[in-house]
């Protein structure tokens, strides 16, 4: 049976009159995400004082955020601005693979960052012995392999389904559930696989992160120094903020797609899925840049060193002309 040459992405059904404003909003958030995460990566790579495991994980997180946002936002903006809603069959499944794999990698990185904070606060004397460069590399490779092991069977199941009917996807990107419903055969096996694996991955990761932070808080409140308590809570607070920002919209989006049929309007479901992919990459660098003192100071130093020469040159030109 022939497969369609391309799929047609509808965008956000029912909100066609707001497409221009949505395009402006998404473009602004995407630009912020690109600039913010690129700045975080640049600062960490250039500054030798930020070569600790926590900042290395943050650098990898910034790279994953760029991949996740770049997988969907340019196509969304193209749909909303010019109506270019066509995406090739292979392109659709490639987009799906990178989007969902990036989300699995990101949740793994949040676990790694929670483990890093646990070791730093609860076992500070063993920190450099436990989190060696080799250990960090193993953790990152394991996280990526886990994402591949989850996504490869899912894409294989989907791509082998017969698509003999409509090729119109009622979504703004190739979201798994939206594409699976177009198949002529029963998509339940792939849908169940996705739901079960997502629940296991997120459930186990959240359990590990929660346990880590319970132990961290117990250790922090046992510190005698108020300054040390404040510093530890400030660092952990930014991590908890990022995790809440990532997990809450993600789980709401997944279960609304499964259980909200006929209850939650379709445009709300699509908006939730879209915002889940763009809000964390946009706000992650802002949260880490503002709340983490070392990162904030290095970013400010980099920006001032870049812009002060231009400012002084501009002032010299004005003085010369006057």
N, C-alpha and C positions, 0 to 999 in steps of 0.2 A: 504494500500500500504506500502510495506516495506521501511524503511529508510536505508541509507547506514551505515555500521558499522563504517566507518571512512571516513574522507576527506583527499585528498592529496594536500599539499601546494606546489605550484610550486617554490616559492621563488620570484626572480625578473626575469620575462621572458626576455630573450635576453641578460642577463648579466651573464650567467653561467660561462664564462671564467674568470670573476672577483670575483667569490665566495670566494676564499681564502683571497683576500685583503679585501673584505667586512666583512668577519668573523673576521679578525684581527682588523679592524676599529671599528666594533660593540662591540667586546670584550673589547677594550680599553675604549670606551665611557661608556659601562655598568659598568666596574670596577670603572671608575671615578665617575659615578653617585652613585654607592653603597657606596664608601668610602666617597665622599663629603657629601651626604645626611645623612649618619650615623654619620659623624663627627658633622654636624650641630645639629642633634637631641641630641647627647651625650652632647655637650657643653651647649645647652639650658636647658636640664634636670638637669645637674650637677651644673650649676651656678645659684645661687639664685638671682643675679642681672639681669638675663635675663628672669624673670618671668612676664614681661609685656605682654599685649595682642598681640602686634606686633610679638614678638618672639614666643609666643605660636602658633599663626597662621602659622608662618614660620616652626615650628616644625611639625605641621600637614601636611603642604605642602610637606615637605621633606619625610614624611611617604608615602603620596600619590604618589610622584614621584618614590619611590622605588617600590610600587605596580604596577604602570603603566609600568615602564621599565621591571620589572621582569615578567610581564604577556606575553611579546612578545619576548624579546631579546634572552633568552636561547634557545627557539625553533628556532628562526632565525639562530643563530649560529650553531645549530645542523643541520639544512637544508644545510647551506653553507659549513660546514666542512665534515659531514658524509653522507649527502643525506638522513637523517632520516626525511622524509617529511610527514609521516602519523600522523594524529591527530584524536582521536575518535570523534564520533558525539557529545556526551555530552561534551567532552573536548573542542571542537571547540566553542560551544555556551557559555560555562563557560568562556573561554578566551575572547570572544566577550563582554560578560557582564562586566567583570572586566576592560577591556581596555576602553570601552566607558563610563562606570560609573565613572572611575577614571578621565577621561577628564572633565566630568560634575562637579565632586567634585572640581577639580582644578580651573575651572572658577569661581565657587562659593567662593572658598578661596581667589581668587584675588579680588573679590568684597568686601569680609570681610576685607582684608588688606587695600583696598582703603578707606573703611569706617573708619577703625582704624586711618589712617593718617589724614583723614578729621577732626575727633573729636580731635585728638592730636594737630593739628595746628590751627584749626578754633575755637574750643571750649575747650581750655586747662584746664580751671578751672572746667569743668564738666566731664573731661576725666574719672577719677576714679569712678564717680557716674554712668556714662553711660555704660562703658565697664567693668562691674563687671564679676567675674568668672561665675556667673549664666547666664548672658547675652551671654558670649562667648560660653558656653556650648549649649545654645539654638541655636545660630547661626550655630555651627558645626553640630548639630543634624538636623537642617533644611536643610543644604546643602546636607547632606547624604540622607535624605528622598527625596529631590528633584531629586537626581540622580537615586534613586530606582524607583521613580514614572515615570521617563522618560524611563528607560531601561527595566523595567519589561514587559510593554505592547509590546515593540519592540521585545524582545526575544520571548514572547509568540506568536506573529504573525509569526515570522520566523520559530520557531520550529514546528509549525502546518502546514507549507507548505509541499507539497509532493516533495520529492527529488528522482525522479525515473530515472534520466538520469546520466550525468557525475558527478563524485564526485571530480573532479580536480579543485581546487581553484587557479586561476591565481594571487596569492598574496603570501606574506611571513608570513601573519598571518590571522586569521579569521575576515577579515574586512567585515562589514555588507553588503555593496553593492556587493562585490565580491561573497559572499555566496548566497545572495538573487537571483542573476542571474542564479544560478544552479537549482532553483526550477522549477518544471514542470507547476505550476500554475503561475498566474500573480503576480509578487512581487511588483507591483506598490503601493498598499496600505501601506505596511511597508516602502517602500522607501520614499513615500510622507510624512508619519508620521515622519520618521527620519529627513528629510530635513526641514520640518516645525518646528518641536520641536527644532532642532539644531539652526535654524535661530532665533527663539523666545528667546531661552536661551542666546545665544551669543549676539544677538542684545540688549536685555534688560540689560545684564551684562555690555556690553561695554558702553551703554548709561549711566548707573549708575556710572561706573568708570570714564568716561569722565567728567561728571558733578562734581564728587568729586574733580578731579584734577584741573578743572577750578576754583572751589571755593578755593582750596588749593593755587594755584598760585596767585590768587587775594589777598589772605591773606598774603602770603609770601612776595610779593613785597610791601605790606603795612607795613612790619616790619621796624623799624628804625635801628636795628642792622644788619650790614653786615654779622657778624659772624653767627647770628641766621638764616639769609637768606641762607647762604651757607650750614649750617647744615641741614636745612629743604629740600633744593633742592637736596642735596646729598642723603638723605634717600629716597626721592620721586623718584629720578632718577633711583635708583636700582629697585624700584617697576615698573616703567614705562618700563624699559628694559626687565624685566621678562614678563610683559604683552604683549609687542610687539613680543617677542620671542615665546609666546604661541599662541596668536590669529592669527597673520599673516599667518604662515605656516598652521595652522589648517583650517582656512577658505579657503585658496587657495586649500588645499587638498580636502575638501568637495565639493567645486564647480567645481573643475577640474574633479572629479569623475562623477559629474552629467552632466556638460556641455561640457567636453573636449573629449567625445567619438569620435574617428576618427580624432581628431585634435592634442591632446597631446598624444605622444607615451605611450603605456602601462607601460613600464619600468620606465618612468618619473613619472607617476601617483603612482606607487607602491613605488618608492623611496621617493616621497613627503610624503606619508602616513607613511612610516617607520621613516623618519627623524623627523616628527612631534611628534612621540612618544618617541624618544630617545634624541633629542637635548635639549628640556627644562629640563628634569631631570638631564642631565649632566651639563648644564650651570647655572641652578638656584643656587646651592650652591656656585659656583665660583663667581657669581655676588654678592650674599649676603655676602659671606665671604670676598670679596675684598672691596666692596663699603661701607659696614656698619661697622663703626669703632669699635663699641662695640663687634660685632661678631668676627671681625678680631683679635682684641686683645685677646679675650678669646680663640679662636682657637690656636693662637700662644702660649699662656700660657700653654694650654693643651698639645700641641705637644712638647714643650720644657721640660715640667715636665715628659713626657713619655720617651723622647729619651736621655735626659741628663744623667740619671743614667747609661744607657747602654754605653754612650760615655765615662763617667768617669771610668766605670769598665774596658772598653777596654784599656784606657790609663794606668790604674793601672797594667794590665796584661803585657803591653809592657814594662813598667818601671821595673817590677819585673824580666822579662826575660833578660833585658839588664843589 
